[in-house]
Amino acid sequence: MPKSLVIVESPAKAKTIGKYLGEAFVVTASMGHVRDLPAKSLSVDVEHDFAPQYEIIVGREKVVSALKKAAKTADAIYLAADPDREGEAICWHLKQELGATKKPVHRVTFNEITKHAVQEAFNHPSIIDQRLVDAQQTRRILDRLVGYQISPILWDKVKRGISAGRVQSVALRLIVDRDREIRAFVKAEYWSVDVSLAGRTPPPFVARLHKIDGERVNLSNQEETDAVSDQLSSVSYQVADLTRKEKRRNPVPPFTTSKLQQESVRKLRFTAKRAMQIAQQLYEGIEIGEEGAVGLITYMRTDSVRVSGEAQAEAARYISERFGQAFVPERPPVYRSGRGAQEAHEAVRPTSVYRDPASLRRFLTKDQLALYSLIWNRFVASQMPPALYDVTTVTIQGGRFTLRASGRHQRFAGFMQVYIEGKDEASETKPAEAKDETAEETAVEEEAELAIPPLEVGEQLRLLDVTPAQHFTQPLPRYTEATLVKELEEQGIGRPSTYAAILSVIQNRDYVVKAQGKFRPTELGGIVVDLLVESFPHVMDYEFTARMETTLDEIEEGQKNWIEEMHRFYGPFSQWVKEAAVGMRNIKAMEEKTDEICERCGNKMVIRWGRFGRFLACTNYPECKGTRELPPELKEENGIEDEVNASGEAKAEPCDNCGRPMVMKRGRFGAFLGCSGYPECKTIRKLSQTEASSARPAPQPTNEVCDKCGNPMVLREGRFGRFLSCGSYPTCKNIRPISIGVNCPQCTSPLSERRTKRGRVFYGCTAYPKCAFALWDRPVQEPCPRCGAAFLAEKKLKGGGVSIRCVTEGCAYVRETDAAVKANA
C-alpha cells in the first residue's frame, strides 16, 4: 500500500515526527540543503536577471537519489522543513529535484514538534510560499556577488585566502570602530564624596554630595575635593525633603533568537553558535522516558515575542499551583515585538511548562539542561506580574551642600521569584555627577536592597564620616558575543538566525581574536576594514546594510520584486568593484619609513606588510634581506597588540563551550588551542597566523657543529618538521636536515623525517631536489633477510600494531613485531 513521503532536515526531527504520524507516512531527512550555488565559480548570471546556477551539494548526491527513489512509490509528498526562509528554500529545492515524480507536493509548517502541532499541520497543508523563497534567494545571491567580487581584490591588494562579506565585514567594522574609540578615549578624573550619617533610629546610612550652592557637583582633582571634604566635616545636617514611591519592575518578554543568544553568553558562557546548536536539539526532540522523543521548545529562530493563548493559559495554571494565585497577573501579559517581526511565529518557549527542568534532569545533558532551564525560567517569569518596590529618596541639607540618599525595599517579588535578566559590562564615559536624574532613579531601581532608616523632614542628623573617592571615566567596553549580537540587532544588521555564523566567520578569518570573552580586531582585520570603507563606503555603511535587510523583508511580504531590487543594487555595485580593482591601496607594495637601522648593513629600515602583518625590512633589499619584528614603540604607534604572551604562548582565553581556559596543544597537523577540560570538553580552535608563527618551541642545543662557521647547531621546528640550524642565525643561515641513521638507496645521502604541508610525516632524501626518493613508512636500519636490501620499514597497522616489511619492489618480506603480535592476541 503506497505511503506518503515526509521530508524534514534532520534524522532527529524525522524520528520525533514519525512517532506522531503513524504507519501511513514514511519520514526521512534531507540533511539540510540539497542544492546551492557551487563554490568553484560565481554561478550567478548577472546578464540574465541574476539567474542562479544551482547544483546538488557535494556529498548530497546519495541523499537526493534516495529521496527520488522514495518519491516514486509515494502517493503524496509532504515537505516539512523549518518555518522560515531557509526552510522554505530547502522545500523549494527539494520540489525542483523531485518534480519529475508528478506527485502532489504539500508544504507543512509547525512552530513546535508536539503531537498536536504536527497532526494539526498535516491536517491543513499548504503550498510553498514563493515570497519566502525569493527573499532567501535574494540574500544568497547578494552575499555571493559581494563575497566573490570583493574578495579577489583583497587577495591582490593584501593577501590570499581572506574574504569579504556583505554582513560579516560590517560586523567586523563594528569591532574595529569600537577598538579605535577605546584607543582614542582620554580618561577624565573626577571625585565623589560620600557622607555617613545617622538619624534618631538605626541603621546609619550613606548620602552622596549632590550640589554645592545649588549647582551640580563637578570635582575634578584631589585639592578641590579635600577642601570640600573639610567643609563637609564642619557643618550640621538635616533632612530637607523626603519622598516615598512605589516602583514597578516589569518582567522581560520570552526569548527571541537574539535575546536567547545574548543570555546564553552572559549566564551560561556559551557562544551564540553553541546556544543555537543545543536549541536545535531541544526543538527537534529528546527521548524522555515513556513519552519517547518529544520537542521540548518551540522553534528557536524567531524575532517575535508572541505567545499562544493556550500556552499562556497553561502557564497561568502552573504558576497558580506552584507559587500561588498572587503570582498570576489579572490579565495575560502582552509584549510588543520589534518592527518587522514575523508575528506568525511564537517566542522561544517550552512546549509544555509542566515539563519543568527538574523533571527532565535525568534525560538531558548538562548543556541541554542549562539552556532548557534558561528558556523555561524566562518564559514562566514573563507570565508573572511585576516586582514591587518601595523606593525612598532623601534630600539632606548641610550649609551650602545638598546631599542625596536613596534606598529601596522589595515588597513583592513577582517575576523575580523565578528569573532576573543578566547584565552586560557597564561603561562610564562621563562623571557620575554629570548624569541626569532619571538615570539616577533607574540605577536605584536596579540596585540591591538599600536600607534607609525612618526619617522625618527637618530631623537633625549626626555626622559619622566623610569619604572622598577618586574615579576615572572609562571607555565603552569591547564587544562580547552578547553585546555584539545586541548591537547587530539594534542596528538592523543581519538577522538573528545569521548572527552565530557571522561571529564564527570573522574569527576563522583571523580578523578578530577573543580574549576573556571580548573581541579585539587583529591588524589584518583593521587593514581590511579600512580598505573596504575607502573603496566600498556604501556596502560598509551601517544604515545601507540595515536597509538591505528591510528590503529582504519587503520581498518576503510581497511588497517588492527581487529581480528589480537586484538590478537596483548591482548597477552601482559593479561600478564600485571596477574602481576598487584599480584604485584600492596595495598594502603589499606599501612602505613606511622609520628611523630603525638594519643590523646587517646599516641602512634604514621600512615597515612592510607580510603574511603575518607588518614587519621591518631593510631598504637595501634584495642585496640585504634583513628583517625583524616591529619594536614595542612602533607597535604602539601603529596600534598593534601582541596576540601572544611574551613567553610565546597564546593568551589565555575561555573555551567557547565550557568557559575553562584554552591551552596550546600539538597534534599530527601542528599546534592548536584545545580546552583544558579535555576529555570532558573536546573543543579545539586553530591558531591565528600570528599565534602559529609564535607557537613553535624554542631552539634546543645539540652536539652538532656548523660546517660553515664552526658555531654549535641547534634544533628548530619549522613548517615541514624539525631541522638543524646554526646557532648564530641570522648571521649564519646554514641549515641541514636531521638524519635518521639510514641512507638513501638511490644516492646514499642520509634520509630525514619531514612533513607535508598538511602535516603528514614522511621520510625523504636530504639531497632533494637532486634525489626525489621518499616513502611514508619509517625506515629501520636492518637488512632484508630475503632480498638483501639495505633497510626495512615500519608499517603501522589499523589494529594498533606495527609490522616490519621490505620496500624493495618485488620483495614480499613482512613480519609482525612483538607489540603487534600481542595486540592481535
C-alpha positions in Angstrom: 0.0 0.0 0.0 1.5 3.4 -1.0 2.5 5.7 1.8 3.0 9.4 1.9 6.6 10.7 2.0 7.5 13.3 4.5 10.9 15.1 4.2 12.5 17.1 7.0 16.0 18.4 7.5 17.5 16.1 10.2 17.2 12.5 11.3 16.4 13.6 14.9 13.5 15.6 13.7 12.4 12.7 11.4 12.4 10.4 14.4 10.2 12.6 16.5 7.7 13.5 13.8 7.5 9.9 12.6 6.2 8.8 16.0 3.3 11.2 15.7 2.2 10.4 12.1 1.8 6.7 12.2 2.3 3.9 9.6 0.7 5.8 6.7 3.8 8.1 6.4 7.4 7.5 5.7 9.6 10.2 7.3 13.1 10.8 6.0 15.7 13.6 6.2 17.3 15.7 3.5 20.3 16.5 5.8 19.7 20.2 5.3 20.0 22.0 1.9 20.4 19.6 -1.0 21.2 22.3 -3.7 23.3 25.5 -3.6 25.5 27.8 -5.7 28.7 25.8 -6.4 31.9 27.2 -4.8 34.1 26.9 -7.9 32.5 29.9 -9.7 30.3 32.9 -9.3 27.3 30.9 -10.6 25.0 33.9 -10.9 24.2 35.1 -14.5 24.2 38.9 -13.9 23.4 39.4 -17.6 20.1 37.5 -17.4 18.3 38.8 -14.3 20.7 37.2 -11.9 19.6 33.6 -12.7 21.3 31.4 -10.1 23.0 28.2 -11.4 22.3 25.7 -8.6 24.0 22.3 -8.2 23.5 19.4 -5.8 25.8 20.0 -2.9 28.9 17.7 -2.9 28.1 14.8 -0.6 24.4 15.0 -1.0 24.1 13.0 -4.2 23.2 9.8 -2.5 20.6 11.6 -0.3 18.9 13.1 -3.3 19.0 9.8 -5.1 17.4 8.0 -2.1 14.7 10.7 -1.9 13.9 10.4 -5.6 13.6 6.7 -5.2 11.3 7.0 -2.2 9.2 9.7 -4.0 8.4 7.3 -6.9 6.5 4.9 -4.7 4.8 7.5 -2.5 1.2 8.7 -3.1 2.0 12.2 -1.9 5.0 14.2 -0.7 5.0 16.5 2.4 7.8 19.0 2.8 8.2 19.8 6.5 11.4 21.9 6.8 11.6 24.6 9.4 9.1 27.5 9.2 11.4 30.3 7.9 13.2 31.5 4.7 15.8 28.8 4.8 13.3 26.1 5.4 11.1 27.3 2.6 14.1 27.4 0.3 15.0 23.8 1.2 11.5 22.7 0.3 11.6 24.6 -3.0 14.9 23.0 -4.0 13.5 19.6 -3.0 10.4 20.1 -5.1 12.7 21.1 -8.1 14.7 17.9 -7.7 11.6 15.6 -7.2 9.4 17.4 -9.8 9.6 14.6 -12.2 7.6 12.3 -9.9 4.3 14.2 -10.8 3.0 13.6 -7.3 1.1 16.1 -5.2 3.5 18.1 -3.1 2.4 19.7 0.1 4.1 22.2 2.5 3.5 21.8 6.2 4.9 24.0 9.0 4.6 23.9 12.7 6.1 26.0 15.4 6.7 23.1 17.8 7.3 19.4 17.4 4.5 18.1 19.6 1.8 15.6 18.7 -1.0 18.2 18.5 1.0 20.7 16.5 2.3 18.1 14.0 -1.1 16.5 13.4 -2.8 19.9 13.1 -0.2 20.9 10.4 -0.7 17.8 8.4 -4.5 18.2 8.6 -4.1 21.7 7.0 -1.2 21.5 4.5 -0.4 24.5 2.2 1.9 25.2 -0.7 5.4 26.6 -0.8 5.5 30.4 -0.2 7.4 31.7 -3.2 7.9 35.1 -1.5 10.0 33.5 1.3 11.9 31.6 -1.4 12.6 34.8 -3.3 13.8 36.5 -0.1 16.2 33.7 0.7 17.4 33.5 -2.9 18.0 37.3 -3.0 20.1 37.1 0.2 22.1 34.2 -1.1 22.8 35.9 -4.5 23.6 39.2 -2.8 26.1 37.5 -0.5 27.7 35.6 -3.4 28.1 38.7 -5.5 29.6 40.7 -2.7 31.9 38.0 -1.5 33.1 36.6 -4.8 33.7 40.0 -6.4 35.3 41.9 -3.5 37.4 39.0 -2.0 39.7 38.6 -5.1 40.6 42.3 -4.9 41.7 41.8 -1.3 43.8 38.8 -2.4 45.5 41.1 -4.9 46.0 44.0 -2.5 46.5 42.4 0.9 47.0 38.5 0.9 45.4 35.4 -0.5 42.8 33.4 1.4 41.0 36.3 3.1 37.4 37.2 2.4 34.8 39.9 2.4 31.1 39.6 3.1 28.0 41.7 2.9 27.2 41.4 6.6 30.4 39.9 8.1 32.5 42.9 7.0 30.1 45.3 8.5 30.1 43.3 11.8 33.9 43.4 11.7 33.7 47.2 11.2 31.7 47.5 14.5 34.5 45.7 16.3 37.2 47.8 14.7 35.4 51.1 15.3 34.9 50.2 19.0 38.6 49.3 19.3 39.6 52.7 17.9 37.2 54.5 20.2 38.8 52.8 23.1 42.3 53.7 21.9 41.3 57.3 21.3 39.5 57.6 24.6 41.0 60.1 27.1 40.3 59.3 30.7 38.9 62.2 32.8 39.5 62.3 36.5 36.5 63.0 38.8 35.8 62.7 42.5 32.8 61.8 44.6 32.2 62.4 48.3 30.1 60.1 50.5 28.9 61.2 53.9 27.9 58.7 56.5 25.0 59.9 58.7 22.8 58.6 61.5 19.3 59.6 62.4 17.3 59.1 65.6 16.8 55.4 64.8 19.3 52.9 63.2 20.7 52.0 60.8 23.2 54.6 59.7 23.2 55.4 56.0 25.3 57.0 53.3 24.4 60.1 51.3 26.3 61.4 48.3 27.2 65.0 47.7 24.8 66.2 45.0 25.0 70.0 44.8 27.1 72.9 46.0 25.3 76.3 46.2 22.5 74.8 44.1 24.9 73.7 41.3 25.6 70.1 40.3 28.9 68.8 41.8 31.9 68.7 39.5 35.0 67.9 41.4 38.0 67.2 39.1 41.0 67.0 41.4 42.1 66.0 44.9 42.9 69.5 46.2 39.4 70.8 45.4 37.9 67.6 46.8 39.9 67.8 50.1 38.8 71.4 50.6 35.1 70.4 50.1 35.6 67.4 52.4 37.0 69.6 55.2 33.9 71.9 54.9 31.5 68.9 55.0 33.1 67.8 58.2 32.2 71.0 59.9 28.6 71.6 59.0 25.4 70.3 60.6 22.9 68.2 58.6 19.1 68.0 58.5 16.5 66.3 56.3 15.3 68.8 53.7 13.0 66.6 51.7 11.7 63.0 51.8 9.8 61.1 49.1 8.5 57.6 49.1 7.3 56.0 45.9 6.1 52.6 44.7 8.2 51.4 41.8 7.3 48.5 39.5 9.9 46.4 37.7 8.2 44.7 34.8 9.1 41.2 33.6 11.1 40.8 30.4 9.4 39.1 27.4 10.0 35.5 26.5 13.1 34.8 24.3 13.6 35.8 20.8 16.6 34.3 19.0 18.9 37.2 19.6 17.9 37.5 23.3 18.4 33.8 23.8 21.9 34.1 22.3 22.7 37.1 24.5 21.6 35.5 27.7 23.3 32.2 26.8 26.6 34.1 26.5 26.0 36.1 29.8 24.7 33.4 32.0 25.9 30.1 30.5 29.2 31.2 28.8 28.0 29.5 25.6 28.9 31.0 22.3 26.0 32.1 20.1 26.8 29.1 17.8 26.8 26.7 20.7 23.5 28.0 22.1 21.8 27.6 18.7 23.2 24.0 18.3 21.7 23.0 21.6 18.4 24.8 21.0 18.1 22.9 17.7 18.5 19.6 19.7 15.8 20.7 22.2 13.5 21.7 19.3 13.9 18.6 17.2 13.2 16.2 20.0 14.7 14.5 23.1 13.9 11.0 24.4 12.3 11.5 27.8 11.4 8.0 29.1 8.0 6.6 28.4 6.9 9.6 26.4 9.6 8.9 23.8 11.1 11.6 21.6 9.4 15.0 22.0 10.3 18.5 21.1 10.9 20.4 24.3 10.9 24.0 23.0 9.2 25.9 20.1 11.1 26.9 17.0 14.2 28.8 18.1 14.7 31.1 15.1 12.2 33.9 15.7 12.0 37.6 16.2 8.5 37.5 17.7 7.6 37.7 21.4 4.0 36.4 20.8 2.8 33.6 22.9 -0.3 31.5 22.0 -3.4 31.7 24.3 -3.1 28.0 25.1 0.5 28.4 26.3 -0.5 31.4 28.4 -3.4 29.6 30.0 -1.2 26.6 30.8 1.4 28.8 32.3 -1.2 30.6 34.5 -2.4 27.2 35.8 1.2 26.1 36.6 2.1 29.4 38.3 -1.0 29.3 40.5 -0.3 25.7 41.5 3.4 26.3 42.1 3.7 29.8 43.5 0.1 30.8 44.5 -2.6 32.9 42.9 -0.8 36.1 43.9 1.8 35.4 41.2 -0.8 35.1 38.4 -1.4 38.5 36.7 -5.1 39.7 36.3 -4.7 39.6 32.5 -2.2 37.6 30.5 0.8 39.8 29.7 1.1 41.2 26.1 4.5 42.1 24.7 5.3 44.1 21.7 7.6 42.6 19.1 10.2 44.6 17.2 9.4 46.3 13.9 9.2 43.7 11.1 8.9 40.7 13.3 7.1 37.7 12.0 4.0 37.5 14.2 3.0 34.2 12.7 5.8 32.7 14.8 5.9 32.5 18.6 8.6 33.4 21.0 11.1 30.7 22.1 9.3 28.8 25.0 8.9 25.3 26.4 6.3 23.3 24.6 4.8 22.4 28.0 5.5 24.4 31.1 4.7 21.3 33.1 7.9 19.8 31.9 10.0 21.7 34.4 13.8 21.4 34.4 13.8 19.2 37.5 11.6 16.5 35.8 13.9 16.4 32.8 17.3 16.4 34.6 18.0 12.7 34.0 17.2 12.9 30.3 19.3 15.9 29.3 23.0 16.5 29.0 24.5 19.2 31.2 24.4 21.8 28.5 20.9 20.8 27.3 19.6 21.2 30.8 21.3 24.5 31.3 19.8 26.0 28.1 16.3 24.5 28.7 16.3 25.8 32.3 17.1 29.3 30.9 14.3 29.2 28.4 11.8 27.7 30.9 12.6 30.2 33.6 12.4 33.2 31.2 9.0 32.1 29.9 7.5 31.4 33.3 8.8 34.7 34.6 7.3 36.5 31.5 3.8 35.3 32.5 4.1 36.6 36.1 3.3 40.1 37.5 5.8 42.9 38.0 8.0 43.1 41.1 7.1 45.9 43.5 9.5 48.1 45.4 9.1 50.9 48.0 11.7 53.5 47.0 12.8 56.2 49.4 14.7 59.3 48.3 16.1 61.7 50.9 17.5 65.2 50.3 19.8 66.4 53.0 21.0 70.0 53.5 24.3 70.8 55.2 25.1 74.5 54.9 25.8 75.2 51.2 25.9 71.5 50.5 23.0 69.3 49.2 23.3 65.5 49.6 21.1 62.7 48.4 20.5 59.2 49.6 18.2 56.6 48.0 17.1 53.1 49.1 14.6 50.5 48.2 12.8 47.6 49.8 11.2 44.8 47.8 7.5 44.5 48.8 6.6 41.8 46.2 9.0 39.6 44.3 6.6 39.0 41.3 8.5 37.6 38.3 11.8 37.9 40.1 10.8 34.9 42.1 11.9 32.9 39.1 14.2 34.9 36.8 16.4 38.1 36.7 17.9 39.1 33.3 21.7 39.2 33.0 23.6 42.4 32.5 26.4 43.4 30.3 29.5 45.2 31.4 28.7 48.9 32.1 30.7 51.8 30.7 31.5 55.1 32.5 32.0 57.7 29.8 31.1 60.7 31.9 31.4 61.6 35.6 28.6 60.4 37.9 27.8 64.0 38.8 27.0 64.8 35.2 24.4 62.1 34.8 20.7 63.2 34.6 18.4 62.4 37.5 16.3 60.0 35.5 19.3 57.8 35.0 20.0 58.0 38.8 16.5 56.8 39.6 16.8 54.0 37.1 20.1 53.0 38.7 18.4 53.0 42.1 15.7 50.6 40.9 18.4 48.2 39.7 20.4 48.2 42.9 20.3 45.6 45.7 18.3 46.3 48.8 19.4 49.6 50.4 18.3 50.4 53.9 17.2 54.0 54.8 16.1 54.4 58.4 12.7 56.0 59.3 13.3 59.8 58.9 11.2 63.0 59.1 11.6 66.3 57.3 13.5 68.7 59.5 15.2 65.9 61.5 18.7 66.6 62.6 21.3 64.1 61.5 24.6 63.1 63.2 27.8 63.1 61.1 29.8 59.9 61.2 32.4 60.1 58.4 33.3 61.9 55.2 34.8 59.7 52.5 36.1 61.2 49.2 36.8 58.8 46.3 38.8 59.2 43.1 37.3 57.9 39.8 38.2 58.0 36.1 35.8 57.8 33.3 36.1 54.6 31.3 35.6 54.0 27.6 32.9 51.8 26.2 33.9 48.1 26.8 35.0 45.9 24.0 32.2 43.8 22.4 31.4 40.4 23.8 29.3 37.9 21.8 26.3 39.1 23.8 26.9 42.8 23.2 27.8 42.4 19.6 24.7 40.4 18.9 22.7 43.1 20.7 24.4 45.8 18.6 23.8 44.0 15.4 20.1 43.6 16.3 19.7 47.3 17.3 21.4 48.4 14.1 19.3 46.1 11.9 22.5 44.4 10.5 21.9 40.8 9.5 19.2 38.6 11.1 19.2 36.7 14.4 19.4 33.4 12.5 22.7 34.5 10.9 24.5 36.1 13.9 26.2 32.8 15.1 27.6 32.2 11.6 28.8 35.8 11.3 30.7 35.6 14.7 32.3 32.3 13.6 33.5 33.6 10.2 35.2 36.8 11.5 37.1 34.6 14.0 38.0 31.9 11.5 39.4 34.5 9.0 41.8 35.8 11.7 40.1 39.2 11.6 39.5 39.2 15.4 40.7 37.4 18.4 38.6 36.8 21.6 40.4 37.2 24.9 38.5 36.9 28.2 35.3 36.7 26.1 35.9 40.1 24.4 36.6 40.7 20.7 39.7 42.6 19.6 40.5 43.2 16.0 43.8 41.9 14.6 46.0 44.1 12.5 44.6 42.2 9.4 41.1 43.0 10.5 41.8 46.7 10.8 43.5 46.8 7.4 40.6 45.0 5.7 38.0 47.3 7.2 40.0 50.5 6.2 40.3 49.3 2.6 36.7 48.3 2.3 35.4 51.6 3.8 37.6 53.5 1.4 36.6 51.6 -1.7 33.0 50.4 -0.8 31.7 53.0 1.6 28.0 52.1 0.8 28.5 48.4 1.3 30.2 49.1 4.7 27.7 51.6 5.8 25.6 50.5 8.8 22.4 52.2 7.5 22.8 50.8 4.0 23.2 47.3 5.3 20.1 47.7 7.5 18.1 49.0 4.6 19.1 45.9 2.6 17.6 43.7 5.4 14.4 45.8 5.3 14.3 45.2 1.5 14.6 41.5 2.0 11.7 41.7 4.5 9.6 43.6 1.9 10.4 40.9 -0.7 9.2 38.3 1.7 6.0 40.2 2.3 5.4 40.6 -1.5 5.9 44.4 -1.5 8.9 44.4 -3.7 10.2 42.3 -6.7 13.5 40.6 -6.0 14.9 41.0 -9.6 14.2 44.7 -9.6 15.9 45.1 -6.3 18.9 43.1 -7.5 19.3 45.4 -10.5 19.0 48.4 -8.2 21.8 47.1 -6.1 24.1 45.6 -8.7 24.2 48.6 -11.1 26.3 50.9 -8.8 28.0 47.9 -7.0 29.5 46.6 -10.2 31.0 50.1 -10.8 32.5 50.2 -7.3 34.1 46.8 -8.0 35.7 48.1 -11.2 37.0 51.3 -9.4 38.3 49.3 -6.4 40.3 46.8 -8.7 42.3 49.8 -9.9 42.2 52.3 -7.0 42.3 50.3 -3.8 45.5 50.8 -1.9 48.1 48.0 -2.5 49.1 47.1 1.0 51.6 44.5 -0.3 53.6 47.3 -2.0 53.4 49.9 0.6 56.4 51.0 2.6 56.6 53.3 5.7 59.8 55.0 6.6 61.3 54.6 10.1 64.4 55.6 12.0 65.3 51.9 12.6 68.7 50.8 11.4 69.4 47.4 9.8 71.7 45.3 11.9 73.3 43.7 8.9 74.2 46.5 6.6 73.4 49.8 8.5 70.8 51.0 6.0 67.4 52.5 7.1 64.5 50.1 7.6 60.9 50.5 6.4 57.6 49.0 7.6 56.2 46.5 5.1 53.2 44.2 5.1 53.7 40.4 5.1 51.9 37.2 5.7 51.8 37.8 9.4 51.2 41.5 9.5 53.7 44.4 9.5 57.4 44.0 9.9 60.7 45.9 9.5 62.6 45.3 6.3 65.9 46.7 5.0 65.7 49.4 2.3 68.7 47.7 0.6 66.6 44.7 -0.4 67.2 42.4 -2.3 71.0 42.9 -1.7 70.3 42.8 2.0 67.4 40.7 3.2 67.5 41.8 6.8 64.1 41.8 8.6 62.8 41.9 12.2 59.7 42.3 14.2 58.4 45.8 15.0 59.8 47.1 18.3 57.2 47.9 21.1 57.2 51.6 20.4 56.4 51.2 16.7 53.7 48.6 17.6 52.1 51.1 20.0 52.4 53.9 17.4 50.7 51.7 14.8 48.0 50.4 17.2 49.3 46.8 17.1 48.8 44.5 20.1 50.6 41.1 20.6 48.3 38.2 20.1 50.6 36.0 22.2 52.2 36.4 25.6 55.9 37.3 26.0 56.6 33.6 26.6 55.3 32.8 23.1 52.2 31.1 24.4 48.7 32.1 23.1 46.9 34.4 25.5 44.6 32.5 27.8 41.0 32.7 26.5 37.9 30.8 27.8 36.6 27.8 26.0 33.6 28.7 23.8 31.6 25.8 25.2 32.5 25.4 28.9 34.4 28.5 29.9 37.6 26.8 31.0 41.0 28.1 29.7 42.2 27.1 26.3 45.7 25.8 26.2 48.3 25.2 23.5 48.5 21.6 22.2 50.2 19.8 19.4 48.8 17.2 17.1 49.7 15.5 13.8 48.9 18.7 11.9 50.8 21.0 14.3 49.9 23.3 17.2 46.3 24.2 18.0 44.3 25.5 21.0 42.4 22.9 23.0 40.2 23.1 26.0 41.9 22.4 29.3 38.9 20.4 30.3 39.6 17.6 27.9 38.3 14.8 27.7 35.1 16.2 29.2 35.2 19.1 26.7 36.8 18.4 23.3 36.6 22.0 21.9 39.5 23.0 19.7 40.4 26.1 17.7 43.0 26.6 15.1 45.7 29.2 15.8 45.7 32.5 14.0 48.7 33.1 11.8 50.5 35.2 14.4 49.8 32.7 17.1 51.1 29.8 14.9 54.3 31.6 14.0 54.9 32.3 17.7 53.9 28.8 18.9 57.0 26.9 17.7 59.2 25.7 20.5 62.5 27.4 21.4 65.6 26.2 19.7 67.2 23.2 21.5 71.1 22.9 21.8 72.8 19.9 20.1 76.4 18.5 19.9 76.4 19.2 16.2 78.8 21.9 14.8 78.0 24.2 11.8 80.2 23.2 8.9 80.3 26.8 7.6 81.2 28.9 10.7 82.0 26.3 13.4 79.3 27.5 15.8 77.1 25.0 17.6 74.0 23.8 15.8 70.5 24.0 17.4 67.4 22.0 16.8 64.5 24.1 15.4 61.0 23.3 14.2 59.6 24.7 11.0 56.5 24.3 8.8 57.8 21.0 7.4 59.3 19.4 10.6 62.4 19.7 12.7 65.8 20.6 11.3 69.3 21.7 12.4 70.2 25.4 12.2 73.3 27.3 13.0 73.0 28.9 16.5 74.4 32.2 15.2 71.3 32.7 12.9 70.7 35.2 11.3 74.4 35.9 10.9 74.8 32.4 9.6 71.8 30.8 7.9 73.3 27.3 7.4 70.7 24.6 7.9 70.7 20.8 7.4 68.2 18.1 7.9 68.2 15.6 10.8 69.4 12.2 9.7 67.5 9.2 11.0 70.6 6.9 10.6 69.5 5.4 7.3 70.9 6.2 3.8 69.0 6.7 0.6 69.1 3.5 -1.6 69.4 5.6 -4.7 72.1 8.1 -3.9 73.4 7.0 -0.4 72.6 10.5 1.1 71.1 10.4 4.6 67.3 10.1 4.9 65.4 12.5 7.2 62.0 12.9 8.7 59.8 15.6 7.1 56.2 16.8 7.0 53.9 17.6 4.1 52.0 20.9 4.0 49.1 19.2 5.7 51.3 17.9 8.5 51.7 14.2 7.4 55.1 12.7 8.3 57.2 11.1 5.5 60.8 10.2 5.1 62.8 11.7 2.2 66.3 12.1 0.8 68.3 15.0 2.1 69.7 15.5 -1.4 66.3 16.7 -2.6 65.6 18.1 -5.2 68.5 16.2 -6.9 67.2 13.0 -5.5 63.4 12.6 -5.0 63.4 9.3 -3.1 60.7 9.3 -0.3 58.5 6.9 1.5 55.7 7.1 4.1 56.9 4.3 6.4 59.8 4.9 8.8 63.0 3.2 7.6 64.7 0.8 10.0 68.5 0.1 9.8 68.2 -3.6 9.2 69.0 -5.5 6.0 66.2 -7.5 4.4 66.8 -11.3 5.1 65.1 -12.2 1.8 66.5 -9.8 -0.9 69.4 -8.2 1.0 68.1 -4.6 0.8 69.9 -2.1 3.0 66.9 -1.3 5.2 63.4 -2.3 6.1 60.4 -0.1 7.1 57.9 0.1 9.9 54.3 -0.1 8.8 51.6 0.9 11.4 48.6 -1.4 11.3 45.0 -0.3 11.6 44.6 -2.6 14.7 47.2 -0.6 16.5 50.2 -2.9 15.9 53.4 -2.5 13.8 54.8 -4.7 11.0 58.3 -4.7 9.5 58.4 -5.0 5.7 60.7 -4.6 2.8 60.1 -1.7 0.5 62.0 -3.1 -2.5 59.7 -3.7 -5.4 59.1 -7.4 -5.9 60.1 -8.5 -2.4 57.2 -9.6 -0.2 59.1 -9.9 3.1 57.0 -8.9 6.1 56.9 -9.8 9.8 54.9 -8.5 12.8 56.7 -7.0 15.7 56.2 -8.4 19.2 54.0 -5.5 20.0 51.8 -6.3 17.0 51.6 -10.0 18.0 50.5 -9.1 21.5 47.9 -6.6 20.2 46.3 -9.2 18.0 46.4 -12.0 20.6 
